[in-house]
């Protein structure tokens, strides 16, 4: 994405990870997410930070896209939620380009 001229905020790279509690990291992520046009989620299901960031993006009403391909599950899961949000955003983008 950066190679195409997009600004990318990657928490592990762009935010000091030496906060002993984590509140400063969360506040930094929130500031960056508020200014984002879209949030790409790199979901593996294990990262608690990804859970938190997904919730922030959803609460802020940010468009959510998949940063990597996800497999749907046969049961209720965050992967299915992310897939649905990504599909809704792709449909929205398609409708917007059809109107142009």
N, C-alpha and C positions, 0 to 999 in steps of 0.2 A: 504494500500500500504506500509506503514511504517513497518507493522508487517511482511511483506515479505522481508524486508531488503532494500527497496527502499528509497532513499532520497526524502523527500517531503518538498516543500516550500509552506506554507499556509500563504498568506499575512496577514490575520487578526491576526494570531498567531505569525508570524515570522518577522514582520516589525512594528516598533513603529508607532502608528496611531495618534500621537500628533502633526503632521505637520500641522500648521494652514492654509497653502495654498494647500498642496498636492504634490508639485513638488518633494520633497525629497522622498515621498512614490513612486511616478512614477519612479524616477531614480533608487530606490532600486529594484523595480519590474523588471525593464529593465535589470539591472545587473544580477539578478537571472535568468531571462528568457533566456538571452544569453547563459548561461551555462547549460541550461536544454536540455535533450535529447528529451523530449516530454512534451507538455503542456496539462494538463487535465483541462477542463473547467467545472465549476459548474455553470450552466446557469439557471437563473430564470427569465431573461428578465428585471428585475427591477434594478439590480445593475449596476450603472454607471461604477464602477471599473471593472466589468466583461466585459463590452463593450470595455473599454480601453485596458484591458489585451488581449482580443481576437484579437483586431486590432494589438497589438504589436506582438503577436505570429504569426499571419498571415504574417505581414510585414517581420518578421525575417525568415520566411519559416520553422517554427517549425512544426513538426507533432502535430496535434490537436486531442485529444480524449475527449469523453464525460465522465465526472465524475459521471453523473447520467443519467438515461434514459430520453430522451426528446420525446415529442409528435410532430410529423410533423404537420404543418399547411397547409391549402388549399391555402394560399397566400404567397407571398414573405416575408421571415422573417429570423432573425438571427438564430432562432432554426433550420430552414431548412438548413441554411448554415453550422451550426455546425454538424448537422447530416450527411450532404454530406462530410464534411472534415473528420469526424470520419470514415465513411464508406470507403473513399479513403485510409485512413491510415490502416484500417483493411485489405483491399485488398492488399495493398503494403506489409504488414507484412506476409500475407498468401503467396504471390508470393515469398517473400524472404525465407520463411521456405520451400517452395517447391523446391527451387534451392539448398538448403543445402544437 
